[in-house]
Amino acid sequence: MLSFCYNPPVYFKGNEVNMDLGSLIRFTVITGASTGIGAACALGCAKHGMTVFAGVRHLEAGEALRREGGKGIVPLQLDVTDAGSIRRAAGIVGEAVGQSGLSGLVNNAGIAIGSPLEVIPIEALRKQLEVNVIGQIAVTQAFLPLLRAARGRIVNMGSIAGRGTMPVMGPYSASKYALESLTDALRLELQGWGIQVSIIEPGAIATPIWEKSLHAGDEIAESAGAEAHALYGELVERVKEAVNQAARRAIPPEPVVQAVLHALTAARPKTRYLVGTDANIRALMVKWLPDRVQDWILTKVLKLPSRA
């Protein structure tokens, strides 16, 4: 994993975040708002005059967020893997917004599971895709009638991992690759109703997902057994060290919040927002370097075992 030091927030010159328009973006739903990027986005949107339905699995987290963000935060119990929960949440929001409709949907909920593909439990792979891919579309389907009524906007929280992957992080990267293509499809399918669709592609951001990912990876490694450890133990340790280094150098969520605000309020939002120096450099590598060259670089940087 390539990681770099903190870079200042990027300001979108020529098409700035329209804070006046922000007051017109009356109602926004943000999933996965308990912590990290989702919580930061909820607080940032509320600060700029939006009423934010902050999707949380446990209402205690939502109440804590409301205490911090004030009356602009409305806790919304929402599990993106539970059809009943999604249906109830859409009903609550529909009653609240009425004829005004929903101005914005930020599909932020997500998890990160890492494992060599040969030994990942299939149920863990299903969970990764269920949360990060299926859940995003299930939520989008539920809220699209409200978004259509307001000519609202959809912002999907992707990752630079959706452009280029690394060993052990294949499950997570696969989910973000999928979100890239689903965003492209939605953008074209919904343009007839004036619904703008964007994706945010952050690099390393300082959030609890790092610790959660490493913990999940350790659990998978423990359950995989001695044979899997003999095959992949060295590789996993190399990648874990790279993840730890990236976590130490991760930038705060504020630049991601700024990108989300721009996607929700700009007259002509970008289709993709790269956030962070590491994300920009990784994107350039993927665009311009042949696969074998990228493999060689990652092998050297990560000090991976190789017989090539």
Stockholm file with secondary structure:
# STOCKHOLM 1.0

chainA/1-308         MLSFCYNPPVYFKGNEVNMDLGSLIRFTVITGASTGIGAACALGCAKHGMTVFAGVRHLEAGEALRREGGKGIVPLQLDVTDAGSIRRAAGIVGEAVGQSGLSGLVNNAGIAIGSPLEVIPIEALRKQLEVNVIGQIAVTQAFLPLLRAARGRIVNMGSIAGRGTMPVMGPYSASKYALESLTDALRLELQGWGIQVSIIEPGAIATPIWEKSLHAGDEIAESAGAEAHALYGELVERVKEAVNQAARRAIPPEPVVQAVLHALTAARPKTRYLVGTDANIRALMVKWLPDRVQDWILTKVLKLPSRA
#=GR chainA/1-308 SS CCCCCCCCCCCCTTSCCCHHHHTTCCEEEESSCSSHHHHHHHHHHHHTTCEEEEEESSHHHHHHHHHHHGGGEEEEECCTTCHHHHHHHHHHHHHHHGGGCCCEEEECCCCCCCCCTTTCCHHHHHHHHIIIIIHHHHHHHHHHHHHHHHTCEEEEECCGGGTCCCTTCHHHHHHHHHHHHHHHHHHHHSGGGTCEEEEEEECSBCSTHHHHHHHHHHHHHHHHCHHHHHHHHHHHHHHHHHHHHHHHHCBCSHHHHHHHHHHHHCSSCCSEEEESHHHHHHHHHHHHSCHHHHHHHHHHHHTCCCCC
#=GC SS_cons         CCCCCCCCCCCCTTSCCCHHHHTTCCEEEESSCSSHHHHHHHHHHHHTTCEEEEEESSHHHHHHHHHHHGGGEEEEECCTTCHHHHHHHHHHHHHHHGGGCCCEEEECCCCCCCCCTTTCCHHHHHHHHIIIIIHHHHHHHHHHHHHHHHTCEEEEECCGGGTCCCTTCHHHHHHHHHHHHHHHHHHHHSGGGTCEEEEEEECSBCSTHHHHHHHHHHHHHHHHCHHHHHHHHHHHHHHHHHHHHHHHHCBCSHHHHHHHHHHHHCSSCCSEEEESHHHHHHHHHHHHSCHHHHHHHHHHHHTCCCCC
//
